[in-house]
Amino acid sequence: MDWTRITLALQLLAVDPQGLKGLWLRARSSAVRDRVTAALSALPLPLVRLHPGIADDALYGGLDLSATLATGRQITTPGVLSQPAALVLTMAERVPPGLSARLAQALDGPRHCLIALDEAAEDGEGLPSALTDRLGLFLDLDGIAWSETDEIVMDADALSRARSLLAMVTLPADAAAALTRAAAELGIGSLRAPLLALAAARAHAALWGREVVEDADLRQAAELIYGHRALPLPESAPQDEAEPPPPDPGDDAPSESESQSQSIPEDMLIEAARAALPADLLAQLAAGRAARAAKGASGTGAERGGNRRGRPLPSRPGRLGSGARIDLVATLRAAAPWQPLRRKAAQSDAVLLVRTSDIRIKRFVETSDRVLIFAVDASGSSAFARLAEAKGAVELLLAAAYARRDHVALVAFRGTTAEVILPPTRSLVQTKRRLAGLPGGGGTPLAAGMRLALATATQARAHGLTPTIALLTDGRGNIALDGSANRALAEEDATRLARAIRATGMPSIVIDTANRPQPGLAAMARAMDAPYLALPRADARRLSGVLSAALGD
């Protein structure tokens, strides 16, 4: 991203922060990001830092517990949303859904703007759509070296004049229609985008001292607002076929109003927006949307509620007992407003009167570790090659297991039985030791491998892990569960186990490693309600990448 465009975006935000709603700043903590955030001091709003774990009472205001108990009357404190402010959300990639909804509601009003500091490390991570749809500006500092930057100097007098002029800036009659059509051409479905582009165009005109928005202002607005929102367009017919026939020379000339309606060329706005796109941004955005929309594609384990440990949630009314833990502060907050009435009713001078209805119970949400269970077909003459691929994929996944808290297990099936070669582990050393010298050959007891994989997954779930089953095979099973070489019975057993895996709700995937895709495996994948991937001659890195994409990493 060009440093000049970054400076211009910050200047427009300083002119009209409420109109542009804020900035989505995607960058790791660095000196370059510090240089950008230092320029936020030019905003005409006070900067208020927010943490993803901020509580509702800090956001909206609440009871001042110590003052209420000391004075005997209810005393409240204002929240950060009580006054117009520029909200700086740190670690924005971790914002929970509840907080994103509250911030989105605050941005729908005319009082606040939001600076989201997104430190997402991988594709598919980042802000929820409720916030990205509302924030007008997007800056990505990835790949910008310190030597390519300069200190961002904001002219306070120029910004002050632009803010004074902003209310008098007018738009051409066809500006809104042109920006809306350009957004549609770029695949942008939200109507907020044209509204934000209009605000950006007015701010750009005011910054340059113009009272009427011109084509240059609209071009800059389309570039800044639409660039990160654009989607890949489907292939269409060649333009020479799509062009309308030339008008008949005998037709009447267009009227003055019709000429004015065509004064803003939409192609100019579309090309300006596309020119602002990084080379791989469209692919990254499409991958992120697909990962977030995929079933169970969170990239993490399951969330479980509890009252002992994990990420804290707002407390709820409840009763003591059954291991519940009382939230003392929340209980006192619930009881404090009623103290004058209770003292008067009870004719008591007690400092604090707490009743059962005041009890608040602590709640937590705990994210479990994930375990990826490879069920690998080790039968036939090519067993060694497939096992080598699976070993490589396991080792590649383990390399990032510490950061993602993933476990990996390996089940191999060959001959007439299946066995657990590697129990769930995150130890790379143990993995290499246990996988070394694994023999192969014989029939394909597919049903036995699926049954053992399901049992391993069930046992892992009982131990608090979130299992995922990845089945790698190059053909249909020919060994039944009873060990007999009966292909028809083996297929029935495999189909029955596929339905059993589906009934558990465990995410799974079927990977066909045969030289040609096998229709039987595709049918079994449908019975498992699992994705089917045909990967002939898959190497370890390709297999690891496909697994990560399919499972939502």
Residue pairs with C-beta under 8 A, 6 or more apart in sequence:
1 139
1 140
1 141
1 144
1 278
3 144
3 148
3 149
3 150
5 223
5 224
5 276
6 36
6 139
6 141
6 152
7 39
7 152
8 204
8 220
8 224
9 23
9 137
9 139
9 224
10 23
10 36
10 39
10 40
10 42
10 152
10 154
11 154
11 159
11 207
12 20
12 137
12 200
12 203
12 204
12 207
12 224
13 20
13 22
13 23
13 40
13 43
13 113
13 137
14 39
14 42
14 43
14 44
14 154
14 159
15 159
15 162
15 163
15 166
15 203
15 206
15 207
16 163
16 166
16 199
16 202
16 203
16 206
17 43
17 44
17 45
17 86
17 113
18 84
18 110
18 111
18 112
18 113
19 136
19 196
19 199
19 202
19 203
20 113
20 136
20 137
20 196
20 199
20 200
20 203
21 107
21 113
21 114
21 134
21 135
21 136
21 196
22 86
22 87
22 107
22 113
22 114
22 115
22 116
22 134
22 135
22 136
22 137
23 113
23 114
23 115
23 116
23 135
23 136
23 137
23 138
23 139
24 92
24 116
24 118
24 127
24 131
24 132
24 135
24 137
24 138
24 139
24 228
25 33
25 36
25 37
25 115
25 116
25 117
25 118
25 139
25 141
26 118
26 119
26 120
26 126
26 138
26 139
26 140
26 141
26 142
27 33
27 36
27 117
27 118
27 119
27 139
27 140
27 141
27 142
28 119
28 121
28 142
29 119
30 141
31 146
32 141
32 144
32 145
32 146
32 149
33 117
33 141
35 149
35 151
35 152
36 139
36 141
36 152
37 88
37 115
37 117
38 152
39 152
39 154
40 47
40 86
40 88
40 115
41 47
41 154
42 154
42 156
42 159
43 86
43 113
44 159
44 163
45 84
45 85
45 86
45 112
45 113
46 83
46 85
46 86
47 85
47 86
47 88
47 115
48 80
48 85
48 86
48 87
48 88
49 88
49 90
50 80
50 87
50 88
50 89
50 90
51 90
51 91
52 89
52 90
52 91
52 92
52 94
52 95
52 96
52 99
53 311
53 312
54 80
54 99
55 314
56 62
56 102
56 314
57 63
57 79
57 333
58 79
58 80
59 79
59 80
59 81
59 99
59 102
60 79
60 81
60 82
61 76
61 77
61 78
61 79
61 81
61 82
62 76
62 77
62 79
62 333
63 74
63 75
63 76
63 77
63 333
63 336
63 337
64 75
64 76
64 77
65 329
65 332
65 333
65 336
67 75
68 74
68 75
68 336
68 337
68 339
69 332
69 336
69 339
69 351
69 352
72 339
72 340
73 340
74 336
74 337
80 87
81 106
81 111
81 112
83 111
84 111
84 112
85 111
85 112
86 112
86 113
86 114
86 115
87 103
87 106
87 112
87 113
87 114
87 115
88 115
88 117
89 95
89 103
89 114
89 115
89 116
89 117
90 117
91 117
91 119
92 116
92 117
92 118
92 119
92 127
92 131
93 118
93 119
93 120
93 125
93 126
93 127
95 103
95 116
95 127
95 128
95 131
97 128
100 127
100 128
100 130
100 131
101 130
103 114
103 131
104 130
104 131
104 134
106 112
106 114
107 113
107 114
107 131
107 134
107 135
108 134
114 131
114 134
114 135
116 127
116 131
116 135
118 126
118 127
120 126
122 553
123 284
123 287
123 288
123 291
124 287
124 288
124 290
124 291
124 292
124 297
124 299
124 552
124 553
125 288
125 299
126 132
126 288
127 135
129 292
132 138
133 190
133 192
134 192
136 196
136 199
136 200
136 224
136 225
137 200
137 224
137 225
138 227
138 228
140 228
140 278
140 281
158 207
159 207
161 209
162 203
162 206
162 207
162 209
163 206
165 206
165 209
165 211
166 202
166 203
166 206
168 211
169 202
169 205
169 206
169 210
169 211
169 212
169 213
170 211
170 212
170 213
171 198
171 201
171 202
171 212
171 213
172 212
172 213
172 263
172 264
173 260
173 261
174 260
174 261
174 262
174 263
174 264
175 198
175 201
175 213
175 218
175 264
176 194
176 198
177 261
178 218
178 264
178 266
178 269
179 194
179 197
179 198
179 201
179 218
179 221
179 222
179 269
180 191
180 194
181 266
182 222
182 226
182 266
182 269
182 270
182 273
183 190
183 193
183 194
183 197
183 226
183 229
185 233
185 266
185 270
186 226
186 229
186 230
186 231
186 233
186 270
186 273
186 274
187 230
187 231
187 232
187 233
188 226
188 229
188 230
188 231
190 229
193 225
193 226
193 229
196 225
197 218
197 221
197 222
197 225
197 226
198 221
200 220
200 221
200 224
200 225
201 213
201 217
201 218
201 220
201 221
202 213
202 217
204 213
204 216
204 217
204 220
204 221
205 211
205 212
205 213
205 214
205 217
208 217
210 217
215 264
215 265
215 268
218 264
218 269
219 268
219 269
219 272
220 272
222 269
222 270
222 272
222 273
223 272
223 273
223 275
223 276
224 276
225 273
226 269
226 273
226 276
227 273
227 274
227 276
227 277
227 281
228 277
228 281
228 285
230 273
230 274
230 277
230 282
231 282
231 285
231 286
232 282
232 286
236 242
287 549
291 297
291 299
291 549
291 552
291 553
294 552
295 507
296 507
296 552
297 551
297 552
298 552
299 404
299 551
299 552
299 553
300 367
300 370
300 404
300 466
301 367
301 368
301 369
301 370
301 405
301 465
301 466
302 367
302 368
302 466
303 365
303 366
303 367
303 368
304 310
304 365
304 366
304 367
304 368
305 313
305 363
305 364
305 365
305 366
306 363
306 364
306 365
306 366
307 323
307 324
307 325
307 361
307 362
307 363
307 364
308 323
308 325
308 364
309 364
309 366
310 364
310 365
310 366
310 367
311 364
311 365
311 366
311 367
312 362
312 363
312 364
313 363
313 364
313 365
314 363
315 327
315 330
315 360
315 361
315 362
315 363
316 360
316 361
316 363
317 334
317 357
317 359
317 360
317 361
318 324
318 359
318 360
318 361
319 356
319 359
319 361
320 326
320 359
320 361
324 361
324 362
325 361
325 362
326 359
326 360
326 361
326 362
327 360
327 361
327 362
330 360
331 354
331 358
331 359
331 360
332 352
332 354
333 360
334 357
334 358
334 360
335 352
335 353
335 354
335 355
335 358
338 353
338 358
339 352
339 353
342 348
342 353
342 355
343 349
343 350
343 353
346 353
368 464
368 465
368 466
369 405
369 406
369 407
369 464
369 465
369 466
370 404
370 405
370 406
370 407
370 465
370 466
370 467
370 468
371 406
371 407
371 408
371 409
371 424
371 457
371 460
371 465
371 466
371 467
371 468
372 397
372 406
372 407
372 408
372 409
372 467
372 468
372 470
372 547
372 551
373 408
373 409
373 410
373 411
373 424
373 453
373 456
373 457
373 460
373 467
373 468
373 469
373 470
374 390
374 393
374 394
374 408
374 409
374 410
374 411
374 470
374 472
375 411
375 413
375 418
375 449
375 450
375 452
375 453
375 469
375 470
375 471
375 472
376 386
376 387
376 390
376 410
376 411
376 412
376 413
376 449
376 472
376 473
377 383
377 386
377 413
377 414
377 444
377 446
377 449
377 472
377 473
377 474
377 475
377 513
378 386
378 387
378 412
378 413
378 414
378 438
378 439
378 440
378 441
379 413
379 414
379 415
379 440
379 441
379 442
379 443
379 444
379 445
380 440
380 441
380 442
380 444
380 474
380 475
381 441
382 474
383 414
383 440
383 441
384 440
386 472
386 474
386 513
387 412
387 435
387 438
387 440
388 540
389 472
389 513
389 538
389 539
389 540
389 543
390 410
390 472
390 543
391 435
391 540
392 539
392 540
392 541
392 543
392 544
393 540
393 543
393 544
393 547
394 408
394 410
394 422
394 431
394 435
395 428
395 431
395 432
395 540
396 540
396 541
396 544
397 406
397 408
397 544
397 547
397 548
398 406
398 408
398 426
398 427
398 428
398 431
399 428
400 406
401 407
401 408
401 426
401 428
402 426
404 553
405 426
406 426
407 424
407 425
407 426
407 460
407 465
408 422
408 424
408 425
408 426
408 431
409 420
409 422
409 423
409 424
409 425
409 456
409 460
410 420
410 421
410 422
410 434
410 435
411 418
411 419
411 420
411 421
411 449
411 452
411 453
411 456
412 418
412 419
412 421
412 438
412 440
412 449
413 419
413 444
413 445
413 446
413 448
413 449
413 452
414 439
414 440
414 441
414 442
414 443
414 444
414 445
415 441
415 442
415 443
415 445
415 479
416 442
416 443
416 445
416 448
416 479
416 483
417 445
417 448
417 483
418 445
418 448
418 449
418 451
418 452
418 453
419 452
420 452
420 456
421 434
421 435
421 438
422 430
422 431
422 434
422 435
423 456
424 456
424 460
424 465
425 431
443 478
443 479
443 485
444 473
444 475
444 476
444 477
444 478
444 479
444 490
445 477
445 479
445 481
445 483
445 490
446 473
446 476
446 477
446 479
446 490
446 494
447 477
447 479
447 480
447 481
447 490
447 493
447 494
447 496
447 497
448 479
448 481
449 471
449 473
450 471
450 494
450 497
450 498
450 501
451 481
451 497
453 469
453 471
454 469
454 497
454 500
454 501
454 504
454 506
456 467
457 467
457 468
457 469
457 504
457 506
458 467
458 504
460 467
461 467
461 506
467 506
468 506
468 507
468 508
468 509
468 551
469 501
469 506
469 507
469 508
469 509
470 508
470 509
470 511
470 547
471 508
471 509
471 510
471 511
471 530
472 511
472 513
473 510
473 511
473 512
473 513
473 521
474 512
474 513
474 514
474 515
474 518
475 514
475 518
475 520
475 521
476 487
476 490
476 491
476 494
476 518
476 520
476 521
477 487
477 490
477 491
477 493
477 494
478 485
478 487
478 490
479 485
479 490
480 486
480 489
480 490
480 493
481 490
481 493
482 489
491 520
494 524
495 524
495 527
498 524
498 527
498 528
499 527
499 528
501 508
501 528
501 530
502 527
502 528
502 529
502 530
507 530
507 551
508 528
508 529
508 530
509 530
509 531
509 533
509 547
509 550
509 551
510 521
510 522
510 524
510 525
510 528
510 530
510 531
510 532
510 533
511 533
511 535
511 538
511 543
511 546
511 547
512 518
512 521
512 522
512 532
512 533
512 534
512 535
512 536
513 535
513 536
513 537
513 538
514 521
514 534
514 536
515 536
515 537
516 536
517 534
517 536
521 532
522 532
525 531
525 532
526 532
531 550
533 546
533 550
535 542
535 543
535 546
538 546
